Amino acid sequence: MPQSQTGPDEPSTKRKSKAGLVMVAAVVTMIVAIFVGYNISHVDEMNKEKTGAQQRKGLIGD
């Protein structure tokens, strides 16, 4: 039976790679969530500006 390269307190290589993938997935998920949040916020701001511009146009046009 082959001997393990790591000590008894060291996690296996498979566990290290799995932990690395979990960390990468968590970071990517956070980046996507922030990006989507900014886009939603931008759409809300654009709708507010459009509504405000229409109201001002109506007042000035009269």
N, C-alpha and C positions, 0 to 999 in steps of 0.2 A: 504494500500500500504506500503511495507517495506521501512524503512529509509535506505539511503545509508550510508555505514560505512566511506566513505571518505568525506572530506570537499569539498566545491565548487571549490577550486583551485587544488584539487588532481585528477589525472587521474584515471579512473576506473581500476579494476583489469584486465579486458580483454585487455585494451589498454596497460597496463604494460607488460603483458605476450606477446602481439604481438610485442611490442618494443624490448623485450628481444630476441625473436626469430629472429627478423630482425638483431639485433646486432650479434648474434651467426652465422647467415647465412653469414653476411658480413665478419666476421673473418675467417670462414671456406673457403669462396671464395678466400680471400687473400692468405691463406696458400696454397691452391691448385694451385693458379696462380704462386706463388713463386716456388713451387715444380716443376711444369711443365716447368717454365722458366729455372731453373737450369738444368733439364734434357735435354732440347733443347740445352742449352749452352754446356753441357758436350758432347753431340753427335757431335756438331760442332768442339769442340776441339779434339775429338778422330779422326774425319775425317781429320783434319789438320795434326795431328801427323802421321796418317797412310800415307798420301800423302807425307809428309816430309821424313818419313822412307823409302818409296819406292824410292824416288829421291836419297837419300843418298846411299841406297843399290846399285843402278845402278852405281853411280859414283865410289864407293869403289870396286865393283865387276869387273870393267873394268881394 
